Amino acid sequence: NLVQPTSEHMNKMCSFALSNFKEIRTIFATSVPEKVTTPAILNALKSMIFTEADEMALSSAVMKFMAIYGMEFDADDKDYKVIYNSLRSGGGSEKLAAIKRLEKISSPILFGY
């Protein structure tokens, strides 16, 4: 008997992206829903992509962000690898370009829209 999350509950999860504990930030990134999301969750993941210092938390944020845009992990997919590497280890402008590339590929399904 699962309870469906509301946008309010989903947005409250975003505070975990700012935790002092890298494990909590990693759990946040791996646990947010990817099929339906909110602008606050997208912004929290983007913030992590630009500022996260912990490798596991950053990798988790990048993979979830890409999954929200419909790109599931595929080691054989050239586009996936290019975008992942840009988001994971690129500079600010490279990360922005990768985000724009994702936005051209797909749009996330936003809760309540």
C-alpha positions as a printed Julia matrix, in Angstrom:
113×3 Matrix{Float64}:
  0.0    0.0     0.0
  2.2    2.8    -1.29
  1.3    6.44   -0.85
  1.78   8.6    -3.91
  4.03  11.57   -3.2
  2.64  15.06   -3.51
  4.57  17.96   -4.99
  4.75  19.43   -1.47
  6.43  16.29   -0.12
  8.73  16.1    -3.11
  9.8   19.72   -2.66
 10.51  19.16    1.03
 12.97  16.44    0.02
 15.14  19.13   -1.6
 16.49  20.2     1.78
 18.42  16.92    1.84
 20.43  18.12   -1.18
 21.95  20.74    1.13
 22.87  18.35    3.94
 26.33  18.54    5.51
 26.49  14.76    5.13
 27.51  13.4     1.73
 25.59  10.17    2.35
 22.35  12.13    2.79
 22.99  14.1    -0.41
 23.62  10.82   -2.25
 20.43   9.29   -0.88
 18.48  12.38   -1.95
 19.79  12.13   -5.51
 19.06   8.42   -5.79
 15.62   8.52   -4.17
 13.8   11.37   -5.9
 11.23  10.15   -8.42
 12.3   10.29  -12.04
  9.0    9.69  -13.83
  7.3   12.77  -12.39
  9.23  15.61  -10.77
  9.0   19.22   -9.67
 10.96  22.32  -10.67
 12.43  22.42   -7.14
 13.87  18.92   -7.51
 15.33  19.78  -10.91
 16.92  22.89   -9.42
 18.32  20.95   -6.45
 19.9   18.37   -8.77
 21.3   21.12  -11.02
 22.79  22.81   -7.98
 24.43  19.55   -6.96
 25.82  19.11  -10.47
 27.52  22.51  -10.25
 28.67  22.44   -6.63
 28.94  18.87   -5.31
 32.45  17.84   -4.22
 31.71  14.22   -3.27
 32.1   11.87   -6.23
 29.26   9.49   -5.28
 26.77  12.29   -4.6
 27.72  14.05   -7.84
 27.48  10.88   -9.91
 24.09  10.09   -8.34
 22.81  13.61   -9.08
 24.0   13.43  -12.69
 22.47  10.0   -13.31
 19.13  10.99  -11.75
 19.04  14.29  -13.65
 19.67  12.44  -16.9
 17.04   9.81  -16.05
 14.48  12.54  -15.45
 15.18  13.69  -19.0
 14.69  10.13  -20.27
 18.33   9.07  -20.54
 18.8    5.82  -18.65
 22.3    4.44  -18.11
 23.66   2.85  -21.26
 27.43   2.34  -21.48
 27.14   1.76  -25.24
 25.23   4.99  -25.94
 27.69   7.61  -27.21
 25.33  10.52  -26.42
 24.81   9.24  -22.88
 28.56   9.04  -22.25
 29.24  12.52  -23.68
 26.48  14.18  -21.66
 27.32  12.22  -18.49
 31.02  13.11  -18.69
 30.22  16.77  -19.35
 27.87  16.97  -16.36
 30.2   14.96  -14.16
 33.55  16.57  -14.83
 33.1   19.5   -17.17
 33.47  23.15  -16.35
 30.5   25.46  -15.84
 29.94  26.27  -19.52
 30.34  22.61  -20.5
 27.76  21.6   -17.88
 25.34  24.27  -19.12
 25.77  23.03  -22.69
 25.09  19.45  -21.58
 21.93  20.56  -19.76
 20.72  22.39  -22.88
 21.44  19.26  -24.92
 19.32  17.19  -22.5
 16.52  19.74  -22.7
 16.48  19.36  -26.5
 16.25  15.58  -26.23
 13.3   15.45  -23.85
 11.25  17.35  -21.29
 10.66  16.11  -17.76
  7.13  15.38  -16.65
  6.38  17.96  -13.99
  4.04  17.13  -11.12
  0.64  18.73  -11.59
  1.25  19.95  -15.14
